[in-house]
Amino acid sequence: MSLAAQADVAQHLHRPESDDDPVSVLVCTLGTSWAVVPEVYGWLAPGVIDLFRAHPRKRELDRARSAARLDAPSEIWVVTSDDAHSRDAANKLLEWRTAIDAPLKLRIWRASGTRGLESPAECATLRELVFRAVLHATERARGTGKVVLSLSGGRKTMSADLQEAGELMGAHAWVHVVATDSLPARMRDPSPGMLAAPLSAELVGHLSPVLVAQGRVSELLDIEVDGVRVRGSAFPLPMPDPDGMLVWQQPAGARLVSDELASRQRQSHALLSGYLKRLDERGAYENWPSLYRLPPRRLDALRTTTLAPSHRRLLELIPKVDLHRHLGGCLALDAQIDVAHSIWNSVTDHQRSAAMSGAATRGLGPTGSWPDNWPDRLRSGVAPAERAAMACAILVNTNERILRAELWDATEPRVALRDSARGFRAYEIPGELSGSALLALPQSMLPYARAVVDQARREGLRYVELRGSPQKYRRDDPAGFVAEFEKALRAAGAQTRENGVSSDLRIAFVWILDRRDVSTIEETVASAVRAHEALDGFMVGIDVAGDESVMRPELLAEGFRPAFAACLPITIHAGEGEPAENIWQAAYNLHADRIGHGLTIADRPDLARRFRDRRIALEICPTSNREVVGYRDELVPGTGSLPTYPLRRLIELGVPLTICTDNPGISRTTLADEYLAASRMCDGLSLWETLALIRQGFTHAFVPAAERDRTRMEVDNRIYRILSTDDALRA
């Protein structure tokens, strides 16, 4: 074989290193005309034997093979009867195999007791052998290999059995070689050596390879019936040695794969219905309806595959919801710096000079070594706009390495910060140059909105509820801030209100009240209600945040009455390491529709049942929960002795919940990272559970039911398209 041909073989021919590696298999039935096998192989493997090199329709044949993604088989499996003529044909095949120079394995089975295939019993025996051969071939090929069936050899019953087996077991393609009526005598009885090299133009023109069909695996194989799945282990088939023959004896009294599949076809509707019902019974939450259209094999893979870093791209592709994302803590440091540059370029020289001077006098210079109480110094004695200008000066003029050291390194290790010397404030420090530190300047509005929208799109978010404290951004007109920010988000390309038109990104706003500032609760609630009336569909809810130990939810109830009267949805930060009593109060005294975090509800199963029955959802944020409260995470040193994250227990209790980011900029995370962290911290989420949790986010969004249903339907279709591709679940 020439060097060029050897290179072609190396490129196109898969060479398995062991019997467990995926292979591409050509499965053939054989009668007396042994030549049909080399003819099919010659079309599939032109790099080994370019049998059709001189064919008048060579380009057309090559295009058809390429379009069907057919490549050179690494093994040929032949099934035949055990009469003298078939044995002679099989021996000719072995001679042909010896005549070609290629790393090809030829395996031949002869069905014991079959002669002329004139009795039903003989036909049934050969049918069983055909089915087992195709079953084992498809298992060997699973992954990167392919199974191609040749319908050219043997009696019509053999070809029919082969075609049926391929249709049920997912053969990649069926091929046939058509010969003209005037086939020359030399071609009717060729020598093995003749078909080990390209045919002449005179001879090859009498043959035409044809792609008959392509198939996919039947879902009936993957349903367990009476403890049996249609797998090679349940229907064994001994393997002939490479380039050898084996006489196969049908096991006496054994279950037959052909009978098993025939039975499943008769019961197909009942089997599929029962299988899908069992899926529903096993899950704590409803999953996407379209998933049930996937083949059982893929459904089983979703249920048995643990979410891992290799699935990050899949997580990013799937449309998601984040219902707990703080506006002030969402941007990563590089995005904060970009926003600061946009603001800095729009202010006057006098404002820049004053901001730099103010930062310097507070010890916040560009060389670092800031005092431990620098956040208090930045806030002390200045109006919000002055603080924002100083924050811009620091972000623009300080080396990013120094910024990271002052914002994050100073509070390492970022685990169980609630119990650290600085307490909960240690968690908040990385957000001190973002949020209210920048948004008090009007020039920040559009660049901040653009950064938020870009971030959400990069993460694959379909819907986001940003939450923030407008009273901190603009004390004199907080409702006006919300209106302007909504306008900036629209200018940045996000949809901010339902208008019946599909959008790739919908953003809403939840107004945060700070439980540490109880004296202004009534005034702030009134402002939030006004914003809701003016911006219905964008200003969608009220939240209470801040250190839980400062104020119990029941003491805020009186100030919430205007929100109750306006039917504003309510979510409350409660139970993030504090007693479940706080969650109870938020649900009963503040009528919460959702709870931010709520992790300690697992301590009160009766309350958990109430949440399950009333469909009150938890917004859990694994990374920030680890940073604030402290939970075990195998990727974070020093957490081995900490408690296990209670997510698995919450799922077992059936508490509605969804995964969120909290402050992705502060915690240096994304929503995909949060699902991965959740899986690690609860000893493993399956892909099926992950998809159900993603759906929970859409279910509990603060949007009208009609919009929620329409969005879920769109996302459901999108998820089906993603997961129905062959490589969707591959690492």
Secondary structure by P-SEA (a helix, b strand, c coil): ccaaaaaaaaacbbbbcccccbbbbbbbccccccaaaaaaaaaaccccccccccccaaaaaaaaaaaaccccccbbbbbbcccaaaaaaaaaaaaaaaaccccbbbbbbbbccccccccaaaaaaaaaaaaaaaaaaaaaacccbbbbbbcccccaaaaaaaaaaaaaacccbbbbbbbcccccccccccccccccccccccccccbbbbbcbbbbbbccccccccccccccccbbbbbccccbbbbbbcccccccaaaaaaaaaaaaaaaaaaaaaaaaaacccccccccccccaaaaaaaacccccccaaaaaaacbbbbccccccccccaaaaaaaaaaaaaaccaaaaaaaaaaaaaaccccccccccaaaaaaaccccaaaaaaaaaaaaacccaaaaaaaacccccccccccccccccccccccccccccccccccccaaaaaaaaaaaaaaaccccccccccccccccccaaaaaaaaaaaaaaaccccccccccccbbbbbbbbbbcccccaaaaaaaaaaaaaaaccccccbbbbbccccccccccccccaaaaaaaccbbbbbccccccaaaaaaaacccccccccccccccccaaaaaaaaaaccccccccaaaaaabbbbbccccccccccccaaaaaaaaccbbbbbbcccccccccaaaaaaaaaaaaccccaaaaaaaaaaaaaaccccaaaaaaaaaaaaaaaaaaaaccccccc
